[in-house]
Amino acid sequence: MTARRTFLKTSMMGATAFALGGKVAAKGASPAARVVSTWDFGVPANQAAWAVLSVGGRALDAVEAGARVPESDLKNHSVGRAGYPDRDGHVSLDASIMDGDGRCGAVAAIEDIAHPISVARAVMEKSPHVLIVGAGAQQFALQNGFEKTSLLTDNARQTWREWLKSSRYQPQINAERGQPGDARNHDTLGILALDANGLLAGACTTSGMAFKLHGRVGDSPIIGAGLYVDNEVGAATASGVGEEMLRNAASFLVVEFMRQGHPPAQACRMAIARVVHKRPEASKHLQVCFLAMNKDGEVGAYAFHKGFVYAVCDAQKQDALLDAKSIYASEQK
């Protein structure tokens, strides 16, 4: 009888494993928590996220906390309240957030709201929608308790006025690694987290390309382009010229390559190859970067050109900043 009970119990566990995609976690077992993010300013973002993860907090709470750090940094001209304006002098922000269970929310071209990532989460949790844009996004934010505040800083205004003298628009490769105050300094914070319960989440936030056309929206707030998360597989985020990610549903593509069994770095490399194949000549003159983490916490990244760095934080390796591999050997200027 004991043997029969054991057999039945084992059979039930096997059926459950099949229903869950072949994965059964041993009792008491959990993956190590980890958070990864794009660029140098991912280090302080990771620290805020790790403060949540290290005490058993949820991945979703961690990525929101991490994304809010560069959104508040007045020295960061690529994300949040110190972002550079568009050609008409308006600072507009984009953000998305996604839980591993498929829930997601985003805002695009939102103005005068300091933390678009938190508005994106409110869209996910308090509305029937995924994406709200422009004046409607600001209205939604105000109705949900967010404060209206001017985002155009004195530094950004002066930089914009200097730009108007030439009005030359040409995105610079790896400009996000410029010095604070550098007019070329612009890009995206993408952050992915795995919590102690094995659940994934991601966030992406940006002020977009400096001096863009008014109303331009890049990949960051578009689920599947700038961000995609699936608890059964892994998560991916992107950085660089957003139009290339939009053309290729790039972050979704990286996750799908991981679903096929490829490790994160290889999945990123395969997605890079797909983008290059579509526009080989353009790829020589602009930057595209992918960062991914699978459900087991393995991390990988790849870029068009040298210079893309990503930050990793966990219990063993705090505040590591790593260089991603690239398909082109030299760093373009």
Kinemage of the C-alpha trace (Angstrom):
@kinemage 1
@onewidth
@group {chain A} dominant
@subgroup {mainchain}
@vectorlist {calphas} color= white
{ca met a 1} P 0.000 0.000 0.000
{ca thr a 2} L 2.860 2.341 0.868
{ca ala a 3} L 4.489 1.621 -2.459
{ca arg a 4} L 1.199 2.302 -4.238
{ca arg a 5} L 0.767 5.619 -2.434
{ca thr a 6} L 4.331 6.569 -3.402
{ca phe a 7} L 3.637 5.640 -7.026
{ca leu a 8} L 0.408 7.677 -7.083
{ca lys a 9} L 2.114 10.658 -5.487
{ca thr a 10} L 4.971 10.462 -7.973
{ca ser a 11} L 2.541 10.151 -10.865
{ca met a 12} L 0.607 13.210 -9.692
{ca met a 13} L 3.842 15.190 -9.455
{ca gly a 14} L 4.728 14.066 -12.965
{ca ala a 15} L 1.378 15.233 -14.278
{ca thr a 16} L 1.855 18.560 -12.557
{ca ala a 17} L 5.309 18.863 -14.069
{ca phe a 18} L 3.865 18.248 -17.523
{ca ala a 19} L 1.167 20.877 -16.953
{ca leu a 20} L 3.775 23.402 -15.825
{ca gly a 21} L 6.091 22.811 -18.749
{ca gly a 22} L 8.130 20.039 -17.142
{ca lys a 23} L 9.339 21.978 -14.101
{ca val a 24} L 8.685 20.962 -10.496
{ca ala a 25} L 10.486 22.872 -7.786
{ca ala a 26} L 11.688 20.805 -4.836
{ca lys a 27} L 10.113 21.742 -1.530
{ca gly a 28} L 12.008 24.627 0.027
{ca ala a 29} L 14.135 25.185 -3.078
{ca ser a 30} L 14.284 28.585 -4.772
{ca pro a 31} L 16.608 30.231 -7.271
{ca ala a 32} L 18.987 32.911 -6.083
{ca ala a 33} L 17.567 36.394 -6.487
{ca arg a 34} L 19.295 38.567 -9.064
{ca val a 35} L 18.845 41.921 -10.778
{ca val a 36} L 20.452 43.164 -13.998
{ca ser a 37} L 20.182 46.464 -15.830
{ca thr a 38} L 21.592 48.455 -18.710
{ca trp a 39} L 24.477 50.930 -18.675
{ca asp a 40} L 26.580 52.476 -15.900
{ca phe a 41} L 23.588 54.061 -14.219
{ca gly a 42} L 22.222 50.546 -13.794
{ca val a 43} L 24.487 50.155 -10.752
{ca pro a 44} L 22.521 52.500 -8.426
{ca ala a 45} L 19.274 51.236 -9.953
{ca asn a 46} L 20.300 47.691 -9.055
{ca gln a 47} L 21.119 48.746 -5.508
{ca ala a 48} L 17.578 50.019 -4.997
{ca ala a 49} L 16.142 46.861 -6.540
{ca trp a 50} L 18.397 44.655 -4.437
{ca ala a 51} L 17.153 46.338 -1.267
{ca val a 52} L 13.779 44.827 -2.160
{ca leu a 53} L 14.998 41.422 -3.358
{ca ser a 54} L 17.426 40.823 -0.488
{ca val a 55} L 14.598 40.754 2.046
{ca gly a 56} L 12.427 38.429 -0.017
{ca gly a 57} L 10.527 41.126 -1.906
{ca arg a 58} L 8.791 40.704 -5.249
{ca ala a 59} L 10.578 41.149 -8.545
{ca leu a 60} L 7.867 43.576 -9.669
{ca asp a 61} L 8.447 45.862 -6.674
{ca ala a 62} L 12.197 45.601 -7.210
{ca val a 63} L 12.220 46.751 -10.835
{ca glu a 64} L 9.928 49.671 -10.078
{ca ala a 65} L 12.174 50.766 -7.209
{ca gly a 66} L 15.233 50.428 -9.421
{ca ala a 67} L 13.761 52.371 -12.319
{ca arg a 68} L 12.771 55.267 -10.076
{ca val a 69} L 16.441 55.935 -9.218
{ca pro a 70} L 17.608 57.262 -12.612
{ca glu a 71} L 14.218 58.919 -13.082
{ca ser a 72} L 15.098 61.095 -10.061
{ca asp a 73} L 18.752 61.714 -10.909
{ca leu a 74} L 19.268 65.296 -12.060
{ca lys a 75} L 22.658 64.313 -13.535
{ca asn a 76} L 21.105 61.700 -15.812
{ca his a 77} L 19.945 63.262 -19.069
{ca ser a 78} L 18.680 60.014 -20.552
{ca val a 79} L 15.942 59.101 -18.094
{ca gly a 80} L 13.325 60.963 -16.101
{ca arg a 81} L 13.095 64.493 -14.834
{ca ala a 82} L 16.470 65.719 -16.162
{ca gly a 83} L 15.936 64.319 -19.658
{ca tyr a 84} L 16.709 66.425 -22.688
{ca pro a 85} L 13.733 67.883 -24.574
{ca asp a 86} L 12.434 67.294 -28.069
{ca arg a 87} L 12.968 69.800 -30.914
{ca asp a 88} L 10.145 71.969 -29.612
{ca gly a 89} L 11.528 72.126 -26.062
{ca his a 90} L 9.156 69.594 -24.459
{ca val a 91} L 10.454 66.881 -22.123
{ca ser a 92} L 8.351 63.768 -22.718
{ca leu a 93} L 8.921 60.426 -21.037
{ca asp a 94} L 8.211 56.786 -21.900
{ca ala a 95} L 8.097 53.766 -19.594
{ca ser a 96} L 6.845 50.206 -19.360
{ca ile a 97} L 6.663 47.533 -16.684
{ca met a 98} L 5.868 43.850 -17.030
{ca asp a 99} L 5.283 41.012 -14.599
{ca gly a 100} L 6.220 37.483 -15.493
{ca asp a 101} L 2.586 36.392 -15.493
{ca gly a 102} L 1.900 38.573 -18.545
{ca arg a 103} L 0.431 41.630 -16.821
{ca cys a 104} L 1.919 44.846 -18.137
{ca gly a 105} L 1.427 48.589 -18.347
{ca ala a 106} L 3.030 51.510 -20.137
{ca val a 107} L 2.907 55.234 -20.800
{ca ala a 108} L 4.348 57.140 -23.745
{ca ala a 109} L 4.999 60.823 -24.464
{ca ile a 110} L 3.877 61.758 -20.968
{ca glu a 111} L 4.862 65.246 -19.798
{ca asp a 112} L 5.293 66.899 -16.387
{ca ile a 113} L 5.175 63.644 -14.381
{ca ala a 114} L 8.404 62.719 -12.578
{ca his a 115} L 8.019 58.935 -12.333
{ca pro a 116} L 6.562 57.432 -15.501
{ca ile a 117} L 7.491 53.910 -14.370
{ca ser a 118} L 5.075 54.179 -11.451
{ca val a 119} L 2.378 55.550 -13.748
{ca ala a 120} L 2.992 52.552 -16.022
{ca arg a 121} L 2.431 50.246 -13.068
{ca ala a 122} L -0.780 52.102 -12.250
{ca val a 123} L -1.926 51.565 -15.840
{ca met a 124} L -1.289 47.847 -15.342
{ca glu a 125} L -3.054 47.608 -11.999
{ca lys a 126} L -5.763 50.269 -12.139
{ca ser a 127} L -6.933 50.333 -15.745
{ca pro a 128} L -8.143 47.845 -18.355
{ca his a 129} L -5.416 49.036 -20.744
{ca val a 130} L -1.749 48.362 -21.442
{ca leu a 131} L -0.625 51.661 -23.003
{ca ile a 132} L -1.812 55.238 -22.432
{ca val a 133} L -0.141 58.144 -24.229
{ca gly a 134} L 0.322 61.907 -24.254
{ca ala a 135} L -2.241 64.131 -22.561
{ca gly a 136} L -4.331 61.086 -21.700
{ca ala a 137} L -1.406 59.551 -19.815
{ca gln a 138} L -0.896 62.764 -17.856
{ca gln a 139} L -4.620 62.950 -17.071
{ca phe a 140} L -4.571 59.344 -15.841
{ca ala a 141} L -1.543 60.081 -13.657
{ca leu a 142} L -3.143 63.139 -12.044
{ca gln a 143} L -6.361 61.221 -11.409
{ca asn a 144} L -4.322 58.573 -9.596
{ca gly a 145} L -2.506 60.902 -7.234
{ca phe a 146} L 0.658 61.788 -9.146
{ca glu a 147} L 1.792 65.406 -8.982
{ca lys a 148} L 2.313 67.655 -11.977
{ca thr a 149} L 5.776 69.189 -12.051
{ca ser a 150} L 7.878 70.899 -14.708
{ca leu a 151} L 10.621 68.576 -15.949
{ca leu a 152} L 12.662 70.977 -18.096
{ca thr a 153} L 15.774 71.768 -16.064
{ca asp a 154} L 17.963 74.828 -16.603
{ca asn a 155} L 20.727 72.592 -17.930
{ca ala a 156} L 18.423 70.855 -20.405
{ca arg a 157} L 16.949 74.187 -21.558
{ca gln a 158} L 20.418 75.630 -22.204
{ca thr a 159} L 21.547 72.500 -24.052
{ca trp a 160} L 18.423 72.638 -26.217
{ca arg a 161} L 19.045 76.305 -27.066
{ca glu a 162} L 22.596 75.465 -28.119
{ca trp a 163} L 21.281 72.617 -30.258
{ca leu a 164} L 18.855 74.945 -32.008
{ca lys a 165} L 21.795 76.821 -33.516
{ca ser a 166} L 22.535 73.879 -35.789
{ca ser a 167} L 19.401 71.712 -35.318
{ca arg a 168} L 21.481 68.708 -36.349
{ca tyr a 169} L 19.916 65.420 -35.314
{ca gln a 170} L 22.213 62.398 -35.337
{ca pro a 171} L 22.037 59.820 -32.536
{ca gln a 172} L 25.487 59.018 -31.155
{ca ile a 173} L 26.593 55.447 -30.482
{ca asn a 174} L 27.058 54.728 -26.756
{ca ala a 175} L 26.152 58.331 -25.941
{ca glu a 176} L 24.648 57.097 -22.677
{ca arg a 177} L 28.216 56.648 -21.415
{ca gly a 178} L 29.012 60.337 -21.843
{ca gln a 179} L 29.697 62.607 -18.907
{ca pro a 180} L 26.737 64.123 -17.050
{ca gly a 181} L 25.778 67.293 -18.846
{ca asp a 182} L 27.095 66.026 -22.177
{ca ala a 183} L 24.485 66.821 -24.816
{ca arg a 184} L 25.005 63.379 -26.346
{ca asn a 185} L 24.074 61.627 -23.112
{ca his a 186} L 20.751 59.937 -23.769
{ca asp a 187} L 19.310 56.451 -23.690
{ca thr a 188} L 17.360 53.907 -21.666
{ca leu a 189} L 17.345 52.144 -18.310
{ca gly a 190} L 16.173 48.577 -18.771
{ca ile a 191} L 16.055 46.459 -15.602
{ca leu a 192} L 15.190 42.782 -15.071
{ca ala a 193} L 14.772 40.960 -11.764
{ca leu a 194} L 14.368 37.396 -10.529
{ca asp a 195} L 13.100 37.060 -6.961
{ca ala a 196} L 13.546 34.308 -4.367
{ca asn a 197} L 10.268 32.712 -5.442
{ca gly a 198} L 11.537 32.277 -8.976
{ca leu a 199} L 9.316 35.014 -10.405
{ca leu a 200} L 10.508 37.502 -13.014
{ca ala a 201} L 9.663 41.125 -13.780
{ca gly a 202} L 11.105 43.927 -15.868
{ca ala a 203} L 10.919 47.682 -16.345
{ca cys a 204} L 12.107 50.132 -18.969
{ca thr a 205} L 12.191 53.929 -18.692
{ca thr a 206} L 13.599 56.729 -20.827
{ca ser a 207} L 13.296 60.334 -21.932
{ca gly a 208} L 13.920 59.110 -25.467
{ca met a 209} L 16.244 60.519 -28.054
{ca ala a 210} L 17.293 64.076 -27.336
{ca phe a 211} L 15.815 66.587 -29.803
{ca lys a 212} L 13.453 64.017 -31.312
{ca leu a 213} L 10.350 65.084 -33.220
{ca his a 214} L 7.570 66.103 -30.861
{ca gly a 215} L 5.448 63.024 -30.222
{ca arg a 216} L 8.118 60.508 -31.199
{ca val a 217} L 7.868 57.234 -29.260
{ca gly a 218} L 10.636 54.662 -29.212
{ca asp a 219} L 10.722 51.042 -28.120
{ca ser a 220} L 10.854 51.530 -24.340
{ca pro a 221} L 7.090 51.700 -23.665
{ca ile a 222} L 6.216 49.063 -26.260
{ca ile a 223} L 5.772 45.602 -24.776
{ca gly a 224} L 7.683 43.148 -26.940
{ca ala a 225} L 10.034 45.775 -28.355
{ca gly a 226} L 11.838 47.404 -25.413
{ca leu a 227} L 10.753 44.861 -22.801
{ca tyr a 228} L 9.302 41.381 -22.526
{ca val a 229} L 8.966 39.023 -19.555
{ca asp a 230} L 7.694 35.446 -19.276
{ca asn a 231} L 8.002 33.435 -16.055
{ca glu a 232} L 8.169 30.199 -18.040
{ca val a 233} L 11.230 31.319 -20.014
{ca gly a 234} L 12.982 34.543 -19.049
{ca ala a 235} L 13.084 38.274 -19.652
{ca ala a 236} L 14.750 40.684 -22.066
{ca thr a 237} L 15.174 44.406 -22.500
{ca ala a 238} L 16.756 46.585 -25.158
{ca ser a 239} L 18.679 49.828 -25.520
{ca gly a 240} L 19.943 51.933 -28.391
{ca val a 241} L 18.007 53.328 -31.336
{ca gly a 242} L 14.440 52.325 -30.565
{ca glu a 243} L 13.221 52.277 -34.138
{ca glu a 244} L 15.338 49.162 -34.776
{ca met a 245} L 13.744 47.331 -31.819
{ca leu a 246} L 10.287 48.339 -33.014
{ca arg a 247} L 10.965 46.980 -36.489
{ca asn a 248} L 11.883 43.572 -35.075
{ca ala a 249} L 9.756 43.090 -31.903
{ca ala a 250} L 13.226 42.622 -30.496
{ca ser a 251} L 12.780 41.830 -26.797
{ca phe a 252} L 10.025 39.341 -27.575
{ca leu a 253} L 12.364 37.807 -30.152
{ca val a 254} L 15.120 37.336 -27.555
{ca val a 255} L 12.699 35.603 -25.173
{ca glu a 256} L 11.443 33.362 -27.963
{ca phe a 257} L 15.007 32.310 -28.778
{ca met a 258} L 15.450 31.430 -25.086
{ca arg a 259} L 12.198 29.470 -25.262
{ca gln a 260} L 13.808 27.382 -27.995
{ca gly a 261} L 16.551 26.463 -25.538
{ca his a 262} L 19.248 29.008 -26.326
{ca pro a 263} L 21.107 30.583 -23.376
{ca pro a 264} L 20.619 34.339 -22.873
{ca ala a 265} L 23.846 35.520 -24.523
{ca gln a 266} L 23.230 33.380 -27.587
{ca ala a 267} L 19.593 34.495 -27.766
{ca cys a 268} L 20.749 38.126 -27.721
{ca arg a 269} L 23.352 37.385 -30.409
{ca met a 270} L 20.734 35.726 -32.629
{ca ala a 271} L 18.393 38.697 -32.245
{ca ile a 272} L 21.234 41.068 -33.130
{ca ala a 273} L 21.861 39.029 -36.274
{ca arg a 274} L 18.189 39.344 -37.225
{ca val a 275} L 18.290 43.128 -36.885
{ca val a 276} L 21.502 43.383 -38.921
{ca his a 277} L 20.024 41.190 -41.628
{ca lys a 278} L 17.116 43.601 -42.002
{ca arg a 279} L 19.288 46.751 -42.244
{ca pro a 280} L 22.960 45.803 -42.674
{ca glu a 281} L 24.226 49.229 -43.723
{ca ala a 282} L 22.354 51.097 -40.982
{ca ser a 283} L 23.755 48.734 -38.364
{ca lys a 284} L 27.247 50.089 -38.991
{ca his a 285} L 26.287 53.556 -37.826
{ca leu a 286} L 23.932 53.075 -34.869
{ca gln a 287} L 23.815 51.102 -31.653
{ca val a 288} L 21.426 48.314 -30.667
{ca cys a 289} L 21.882 46.381 -27.420
{ca phe a 290} L 20.056 43.467 -25.806
{ca leu a 291} L 20.169 42.231 -22.206
{ca ala a 292} L 18.460 39.017 -21.102
{ca met a 293} L 18.038 36.748 -18.090
{ca asn a 294} L 16.444 33.313 -18.140
{ca lys a 295} L 14.256 31.774 -15.445
{ca asp a 296} L 17.322 30.157 -13.825
{ca gly a 297} L 19.056 33.516 -13.391
{ca glu a 298} L 21.579 33.093 -16.203
{ca val a 299} L 22.417 36.461 -17.781
{ca gly a 300} L 23.656 37.439 -21.225
{ca ala a 301} L 23.993 40.494 -23.453
{ca tyr a 302} L 25.058 41.475 -26.967
{ca ala a 303} L 25.313 44.664 -29.013
{ca phe a 304} L 26.090 45.972 -32.476
{ca his a 305} L 29.184 47.867 -31.336
{ca lys a 306} L 31.619 47.737 -28.450
{ca gly a 307} L 30.819 49.960 -25.481
{ca phe a 308} L 27.557 48.523 -24.141
{ca val a 309} L 27.864 47.715 -20.449
{ca tyr a 310} L 25.385 46.113 -18.080
{ca ala a 311} L 25.170 45.890 -14.306
{ca val a 312} L 24.574 42.712 -12.280
{ca cys a 313} L 23.714 42.463 -8.599
{ca asp a 314} L 23.072 39.383 -6.446
{ca ala a 315} L 24.181 37.972 -3.111
{ca gln a 316} L 27.515 36.770 -4.499
{ca lys a 317} L 28.446 39.492 -6.969
{ca gln a 318} L 27.389 42.947 -5.820
{ca asp a 319} L 27.496 45.877 -8.205
{ca ala a 320} L 29.371 44.208 -11.070
{ca leu a 321} L 29.603 46.205 -14.309
{ca leu a 322} L 30.298 44.004 -17.326
{ca asp a 323} L 31.148 44.633 -20.972
{ca ala a 324} L 28.824 43.066 -23.510
{ca lys a 325} L 30.146 41.311 -26.592
{ca ser a 326} L 29.499 42.921 -29.949
{ca ile a 327} L 29.358 41.893 -33.593
{ca tyr a 328} L 31.545 44.794 -34.720
{ca ala a 329} L 35.068 44.738 -33.312
{ca ser a 330} L 35.641 48.475 -32.961
{ca glu a 331} L 33.752 51.057 -30.949
{ca gln a 332} L 32.190 53.567 -33.316
{ca lys a 333} L 32.258 57.312 -32.608
